[in-house]
Amino acid sequence: MLNNEKLHSYIEGLFPDRNDLFSEMENYATEHHVPIMELSGIETMLQLLRIHGSKRILEVGTAIGYSALRMAAALPDARIVTIERDLERIQTAKEYIGRSGRAEQIVLIEGDALLVEDVIQSHGPFDAIFIDAAKGQYRKFFELYAKYLTPDGMVVTDNVLFKGLVAEAEIESKRTRNLVKKIDEFNRWLMNHSDYDSVILPVGDGIAISKKKR
Ligand SMILES: C[S@@+](CC[C@H](N)C(=O)[O-])C[C@H]1O[C@@H](n2cnc3c(N)ncnc32)[C@H](O)[C@@H]1O
């Protein structure tokens, strides 16, 4: 097995330092317990988006704007439409986006992702969709927005391995057990979806890469 802690630290240590703003955002996320995407997960996603050449990206779950800004910096020609419902995080995201010099690349939609389809539709279609919001609702987000993908579109879904818990036979906390069950059901549904080819990569918290079949 190549997936061990030592190797993980080695790989993370090889990623070049992020710029000052991104480091500040990473520290803010740690201090304020904001769950931003793990480093190896986001670096993998950014590389896939570069190879894919995504220009129009929809993100479900902005938090403080970290992944949106990382995508904007990695793909200077891309435009990112990102949805967030938490007012405090929206405010923080706006401040960081304002300071980043990349505000023209990002459209922040304020509201519940399950209720803003009309607005999102007017910004589509999208080459890529990144799902990183309430884990129990992944299938709903996927079903709602995958129809706005371009023919070669792809979907990246984060946290599909949920700290490895999806492979655990017994989970004590009922709440966690229910959430893990929902993620497992999503994974099985996704992997058997007739319109998408999907693969789950054990990087970060586990990311699923789904490509629309032609
Ligand atoms: C894991 S964080 C996003 C992290 C961000 N993508 C990053 O890596 O920098 C998930 C965010 O999704 C938001 N969220 C959860 N469910 C949502 C929904 N239904 N609509 C909009 N935002 C939602 C939460 O408030 C939270 O800020």
The ligand as a Gaussian input file, in Angstrom:
#p B3LYP/6-31G(d) Opt

LIG

0 1
 C      -16.222000      22.051000       2.983000
 S      -16.787000      23.679000       2.983000
 C      -16.259000      24.273000       1.397000
 C      -14.774000      24.434000       1.320000
 C      -14.282000      25.099000       0.057000
 N      -14.754000      24.430000      -1.131000
 C      -12.776000      25.088000       0.051000
 O      -12.181000      24.002000      -0.145000
 O      -12.166000      26.158000       0.243000
 C      -18.500000      23.462000       2.699000
 C      -19.298000      24.757000       2.623000
 O      -20.538000      24.469000       2.007000
 C      -21.533000      25.270000       2.595000
 N      -22.815000      24.596000       2.333000
 C      -23.251000      23.428000       2.834000
 N      -24.440000      23.112000       2.313000
 C      -24.774000      24.127000       1.461000
 C      -25.893000      24.384000       0.643000
 N      -26.937000      23.545000       0.571000
 N      -25.894000      25.516000      -0.092000
 C      -24.854000      26.389000      -0.038000
 N      -23.754000      26.185000       0.724000
 C      -23.725000      25.073000       1.461000
 C      -21.150000      25.330000       4.060000
 O      -21.707000      26.466000       4.684000
 C      -19.628000      25.342000       3.993000
 O      -19.125000      26.657000       4.079000

